[in-house]
Amino acid sequence: MASPMYGLCCISLKLKERGIAYRTMTAKTFSGLPRAEALNKLSKLCLDNSRTLLETLKVCKDIGARRYRIPSDIFPLITFSYPRHRF
């Protein structure tokens, strides 16, 4: 019998205990800033969240979690569109 593969979800007490958290930005905050300032703030936030993801993956390795659910807002204000299919 194969041993189970454990993982962490994007909101985890294990991560919180280590001070690991992602940051986000709302569309209202973004639109309330001058364009250059908003883009600068957003890019720094995305870079910080990428570093947070790296630290999170290190924690997963340390605790033996082989799966991790990445939060959907790791890159705030970015949405993905999927083509519609006709059935």
C-alpha positions in Angstrom: 0.0 0.0 0.0 1.4 3.4 -1.0 1.9 5.9 1.8 -0.3 9.0 1.6 1.0 12.3 0.1 0.4 15.2 2.4 0.1 18.8 1.4 -0.8 22.3 2.5 -3.6 24.5 1.3 -2.9 28.1 0.5 -4.2 29.2 3.9 -2.2 27.2 6.5 -1.5 27.5 10.2 2.0 26.0 9.5 2.8 28.9 7.2 1.2 31.5 9.6 3.3 30.1 12.5 6.4 30.9 10.5 5.2 34.4 9.5 4.7 33.5 5.9 1.8 35.3 4.2 0.9 36.6 0.8 -0.1 40.2 0.2 -2.8 41.5 -2.0 -4.1 44.7 -3.6 -7.7 45.6 -4.5 -8.7 47.1 -7.8 -10.0 50.1 -5.8 -6.5 50.7 -4.2 -4.8 50.3 -7.6 -7.1 52.7 -9.4 -6.9 55.2 -6.6 -3.1 55.7 -7.2 -1.3 57.5 -10.0 -0.7 55.0 -12.8 3.1 54.8 -12.3 2.8 54.5 -8.6 0.1 51.8 -8.9 2.2 49.7 -11.3 5.3 50.1 -9.2 3.5 49.0 -6.0 1.8 46.1 -7.9 5.1 44.9 -9.3 6.8 44.9 -5.9 3.9 43.1 -4.4 4.1 40.4 -7.1 7.8 40.0 -6.6 7.3 39.8 -2.8 4.6 37.1 -3.3 7.0 35.1 -5.6 9.6 35.2 -2.8 6.9 34.1 -0.4 6.0 31.2 -2.7 9.7 30.1 -2.6 9.7 30.2 1.2 6.5 28.3 1.3 7.9 25.5 -0.9 10.9 25.3 1.4 8.5 24.8 4.4 6.6 22.1 2.4 9.9 20.3 1.8 10.9 20.7 5.5 7.7 19.2 6.8 7.3 16.5 4.2 4.3 18.1 2.4 4.5 16.9 -1.2 1.6 19.0 -2.4 0.8 22.7 -2.1 -2.2 24.6 -3.4 -1.0 28.0 -4.6 -3.4 30.9 -3.8 -5.2 32.4 -6.7 -4.3 35.9 -5.7 -0.5 35.4 -5.7 -0.5 37.9 -8.6 -3.2 40.4 -7.6 -5.4 41.9 -10.2 -4.4 39.3 -12.8 -7.3 37.3 -14.2 -7.2 34.5 -16.7 -9.8 34.0 -19.3 -10.6 30.6 -20.7 -12.2 30.3 -24.1 -15.8 29.3 -24.1 -16.6 26.0 -25.6 -19.9 25.3 -27.4 -21.4 21.9 -26.7 
